[in-house]
Amino acid sequence: MSEQNNSVSGASPGTETGPAPMPSPEFTVATQASYAHTLFLGTDGLRPGWGFAFYVVTFYLLQKLAVSVASSQDLGSSDLWSMALEEFGSLVAAIIPAIILARVEHRPWKAYGLPLRQAFGRLFWVGALWGFAGISLLILALYGLHDFAFGHLVLRGARLARFAIFWAGMFLLVGLFEEFLLRGYTQFTLARGIGFWPAALVLSSAFGLIHLANGGEQWRGLLAAAFIGFFFCLTLRRTGSLWFAVGFHAAWDWGETFFYSVPDSGMVAPGHLLSSKLYGAEWLSGGSVGPEGSVLCFLVVALLWVAFERTHPEVSPPFENRKLPQPEAANSSPVRSQ
């Protein structure tokens, strides 16, 4: 029996053997995500709710600072330059938290809808043509119904050129600011949480509500702004970029405020081209709100929606959410032997 055991164990006969020594256990800590990691990070980076909250709070604080700085500057008797400075400060306030979050989330800037290589390229100018055509169609419809009169020129020569350039620059800032604020980082991030179109509906409604700050605004104007914002979301979805919407937004506002010289969301701006007038019932002409308060505005935007939907097939999103490396699941024994 002893010889058999020795044979099995591989020891030669007559050699004393004892129990084989147990290998020294080498423990490794199972890689598990911490509570803080799970709370703030998901499979595609910072959780949308945290990113969205950080963006909104940071933007609000920075914009308050920008408005304060702009209002403290003495830029002459006219407040137009103060308005432009405030708009520029608001744009910067919208961009800074997105830059910070892009680094935190390891995403390229183009993911938020304003790829720099497309800046003021074909999409922007095509959007500008669509925007000017859209407001022109609305004005001509009002003219055909005898609810609008062009009046006469009130600017000429150098003053005409200066104000045309000023308002073009001003509304470029407005387009960049409002489009990026409501359809840039916020749209991208909220869409990660609830989907593209639900996020578009929420942010387009917010776009309409922020027009409450404009004097002379009414509920029809708020709804029209929200509807136009929803159309801009379609252009983002179909082009993967905000540059079309920026061009459209700037050209629509420029045509409405300067070229056709009508109220824009309740504001009649100085330095406009014509002595034009709106007549008739407010539900048709828009009244103090301007053409955006007319029921015809909804019809025009609906026609633009159909035309854009048919001429621009849907493309893939410009950036797929990056999956961050996840900790190895602890599905094996925590005791490993080398």
C-alpha positions in Angstrom: 0.0 0.0 0.0 2.9 2.3 0.9 4.6 1.5 -2.4 1.5 2.2 -4.4 1.1 5.6 -2.7 4.8 6.3 -3.4 4.3 5.4 -7.0 1.3 7.5 -7.4 3.0 10.5 -5.8 6.0 10.2 -7.9 8.4 9.8 -4.9 11.0 7.0 -4.8 10.6 4.2 -2.3 12.1 4.9 1.1 11.8 8.7 0.7 9.9 10.4 3.5 7.1 12.5 2.2 4.8 14.8 4.1 1.7 16.8 3.1 2.4 19.0 0.1 2.8 22.7 1.1 -0.2 24.9 0.2 0.6 27.7 -2.3 0.6 31.1 -0.8 -2.6 32.8 -1.8 -2.3 36.0 -3.8 -5.3 38.2 -3.5 -6.3 40.8 -6.1 -9.0 43.4 -5.5 -11.9 42.8 -7.8 -12.2 45.9 -10.1 -15.6 47.3 -9.3 -17.0 50.8 -10.0 -17.2 53.0 -7.0 -20.6 54.6 -6.0 -19.4 58.0 -7.2 -18.4 56.5 -10.5 -21.8 54.9 -11.0 -23.6 58.0 -9.8 -21.9 60.4 -12.3 -20.8 58.2 -15.2 -22.6 55.8 -17.5 -21.5 53.7 -20.4 -21.2 56.7 -22.7 -19.6 59.2 -20.3 -21.0 61.7 -17.9 -24.7 61.0 -17.3 -26.9 63.4 -19.3 -28.7 64.8 -16.3 -25.5 66.0 -14.6 -24.1 67.4 -17.8 -27.3 69.2 -18.6 -27.5 70.7 -15.1 -23.9 71.8 -15.1 -24.3 73.4 -18.4 -27.5 75.4 -17.5 -26.2 76.6 -14.2 -22.8 77.6 -15.5 -24.4 79.4 -18.5 -26.8 81.3 -16.3 -24.0 82.5 -14.0 -21.8 83.5 -16.9 -24.6 85.3 -18.8 -25.5 87.3 -15.7 -21.8 88.4 -15.6 -21.8 89.2 -19.3 -24.9 91.3 -19.0 -23.5 93.2 -16.0 -20.3 93.9 -17.9 -22.1 95.0 -21.1 -24.4 97.4 -19.1 -21.5 99.0 -17.3 -19.8 100.0 -20.6 -20.2 103.5 -21.9 -20.6 103.0 -25.7 -22.2 106.3 -26.6 -25.7 107.6 -26.7 -27.1 104.7 -28.7 -27.6 101.4 -26.9 -27.2 99.4 -30.1 -23.5 98.6 -29.4 -24.4 97.7 -25.8 -27.0 95.2 -27.2 -24.3 93.7 -29.5 -21.8 93.4 -26.7 -24.4 91.7 -24.5 -25.3 89.3 -27.3 -21.6 88.5 -27.8 -21.2 87.9 -24.0 -24.2 85.6 -24.0 -22.7 83.6 -26.9 -19.4 83.3 -25.0 -21.4 82.2 -21.9 -23.1 79.5 -23.9 -19.8 78.2 -25.4 -17.6 78.1 -22.3 -19.4 75.4 -20.3 -19.7 73.3 -23.5 -15.9 73.5 -24.0 -15.4 72.3 -20.4 -17.9 69.5 -20.7 -16.4 68.4 -24.1 -13.1 67.8 -22.3 -14.8 66.1 -19.4 -16.8 63.8 -21.7 -14.0 63.3 -24.2 -16.1 64.4 -27.1 -15.1 66.4 -30.2 -16.6 69.8 -30.6 -18.4 68.8 -33.7 -20.7 66.6 -31.6 -22.5 69.7 -30.4 -23.5 70.8 -33.9 -21.0 73.6 -34.9 -18.1 71.8 -36.6 -15.5 74.5 -37.2 -14.6 73.2 -40.6 -18.1 74.0 -41.8 -18.1 77.5 -40.4 -19.8 80.0 -42.8 -19.6 77.3 -45.5 -22.2 76.1 -47.9 -24.7 75.0 -45.3 -24.7 78.5 -43.7 -25.3 80.3 -46.9 -28.0 77.9 -48.1 -29.7 78.4 -44.7 -29.5 82.1 -45.1 -31.2 81.9 -48.5 -33.9 79.8 -47.0 -34.4 82.2 -44.1 -34.6 85.3 -46.3 -37.0 83.5 -48.7 -39.1 82.4 -45.7 -39.6 85.8 -44.3 -40.1 87.3 -47.8 -42.9 84.7 -48.5 -44.6 85.7 -45.3 -44.3 89.4 -46.0 -45.6 89.0 -49.6 -48.5 87.0 -48.4 -49.4 89.8 -45.9 -49.0 92.4 -48.7 -51.3 90.4 -51.0 -53.9 90.4 -48.3 -53.5 94.2 -47.8 -52.2 93.7 -44.3 -48.8 95.2 -45.1 -47.5 98.3 -46.8 -43.8 98.8 -47.8 -43.8 102.6 -47.2 -40.7 104.4 -48.4 -37.0 104.3 -47.8 -35.8 106.0 -44.6 -32.1 105.2 -45.0 -29.8 106.1 -47.9 -26.1 106.1 -48.7 -23.6 105.4 -46.0 -26.2 105.1 -43.2 -28.0 102.4 -45.1 -24.8 100.5 -45.6 -23.7 100.9 -41.9 -27.0 99.8 -40.5 -27.3 96.9 -43.0 -23.9 95.6 -41.9 -24.6 96.3 -38.2 -27.8 94.3 -38.2 -26.2 91.5 -40.2 -23.5 91.2 -37.6 -26.0 91.5 -34.7 -28.3 88.8 -36.0 -25.4 86.5 -36.8 -24.6 86.7 -33.0 -28.2 86.1 -32.2 -28.4 83.1 -34.5 -25.2 81.6 -33.1 -26.2 82.2 -29.5 -29.7 81.0 -29.6 -29.1 78.0 -31.9 -26.1 76.8 -29.8 -27.8 77.4 -26.5 -31.0 75.5 -27.3 -29.9 73.1 -30.1 -26.2 72.6 -29.4 -24.9 71.0 -26.2 -28.3 70.9 -24.6 -30.0 69.1 -27.5 -27.1 66.6 -27.8 -27.1 65.8 -24.1 -30.8 65.8 -23.5 -31.3 63.5 -26.6 -28.9 61.0 -25.0 -31.3 60.8 -22.1 -34.8 60.9 -23.6 -34.3 60.7 -27.4 -33.9 63.3 -30.1 -37.4 64.4 -30.8 -38.6 64.5 -27.1 -35.6 66.7 -26.4 -36.4 68.8 -29.5 -39.9 69.3 -28.2 -38.7 70.3 -24.7 -36.1 72.8 -26.0 -38.3 74.2 -28.7 -40.9 75.0 -26.1 -38.2 76.7 -24.0 -37.2 78.7 -27.1 -40.8 79.9 -27.4 -40.9 80.8 -23.7 -37.7 82.9 -23.6 -39.5 85.3 -26.0 -41.7 86.3 -23.1 -38.9 88.8 -22.2 -39.6 90.7 -25.5 -41.9 93.7 -25.2 -45.2 93.4 -27.1 -45.0 89.6 -27.3 -48.2 87.5 -27.3 -49.1 83.8 -27.2 -49.2 83.5 -31.0 -45.6 84.8 -31.2 -44.5 82.4 -28.5 -46.1 79.4 -30.4 -44.6 80.6 -33.7 -41.1 80.8 -32.1 -41.5 77.3 -30.7 -42.6 76.0 -34.1 -39.7 77.6 -35.9 -37.4 76.1 -33.2 -38.8 72.7 -33.9 -38.1 73.3 -37.6 -34.5 74.1 -36.8 -34.3 70.7 -35.0 -35.4 69.0 -38.2 -32.5 70.8 -40.1 -30.1 69.7 -37.4 -31.4 66.1 -37.7 -31.1 66.1 -41.5 -27.8 67.8 -41.9 -26.0 66.8 -38.6 -25.1 70.5 -38.2 -26.4 73.7 -36.8 -24.9 75.9 -39.5 -28.0 75.8 -41.7 -30.1 76.9 -38.8 -27.7 79.7 -37.9 -27.8 81.0 -41.4 -31.6 80.7 -41.6 -32.1 82.4 -38.2 -29.8 85.3 -38.9 -31.3 86.0 -42.4 -34.9 85.7 -41.2 -34.3 88.2 -38.4 -32.3 90.5 -40.6 -35.0 90.5 -43.3 -37.7 91.0 -40.7 -36.0 93.7 -38.6 -33.9 95.7 -41.1 -35.0 94.9 -44.7 -38.8 94.8 -44.3 -38.7 97.0 -41.1 -41.5 95.3 -39.2 -41.6 94.3 -35.5 -39.5 91.3 -34.6 -41.0 89.4 -31.6 -42.5 92.7 -30.4 -39.3 94.9 -31.0 -39.2 97.7 -33.5 -35.5 98.3 -34.0 -33.9 101.6 -34.9 -31.9 101.9 -38.1 -34.4 100.0 -40.3 -34.7 100.4 -44.1 -38.4 101.2 -44.7 -41.3 103.1 -43.2 -43.5 100.0 -43.5 -46.7 99.3 -41.7 -48.9 96.3 -40.7 -52.6 96.7 -40.9 -55.7 94.7 -40.1 -56.6 92.1 -37.5 -53.8 91.1 -35.3 -54.4 87.4 -35.8 -53.6 87.9 -39.5 -51.0 90.8 -39.5 -49.3 89.9 -36.2 -49.9 93.4 -34.8 -47.3 94.5 -32.3 -45.6 91.1 -32.3 -44.8 91.4 -36.0 -45.3 88.8 -38.8 -44.3 86.0 -36.4 -47.6 86.6 -34.6 -49.6 86.0 -37.7 -51.4 82.7 -38.4 -49.7 82.8 -41.8 -46.4 82.3 -40.1 -47.4 78.8 -39.1 -48.4 78.1 -42.7 -45.1 79.4 -44.1 -43.0 77.3 -41.6 -45.1 74.2 -42.4 -44.3 74.7 -46.1 -40.6 75.1 -45.3 -40.8 71.9 -43.2 -42.3 69.9 -46.0 -39.8 71.3 -48.6 -36.8 70.7 -46.3 -38.0 67.2 -45.4 -38.2 66.3 -49.1 -35.0 67.8 -50.2 -32.7 66.7 -47.4 -32.7 63.0 -46.6 -31.8 62.0 -43.1 -28.1 61.4 -42.4 -26.3 59.5 -39.6 -25.6 61.6 -36.4 -22.2 63.3 -36.8 -20.8 61.6 -33.7 -21.6 58.3 -32.1 -21.6 58.3 -28.3 -18.2 57.1 -27.1 -18.3 54.1 -24.8 -16.0 54.6 -21.9 -14.0 51.6 -20.7 -15.9 49.9 -17.9 -14.4 48.1 -14.9 -14.0 44.4 -15.4 -16.9 42.6 -13.9 -16.1 40.6 -10.8 -17.5 37.3 -12.1 -14.5 35.2 -11.0 -13.2 34.2 -7.7 -11.4 37.0 -5.9 -8.6 34.5 -5.0 -6.2 33.9 -7.9 -3.0 31.8 -7.9 -0.1 32.5 -10.1 
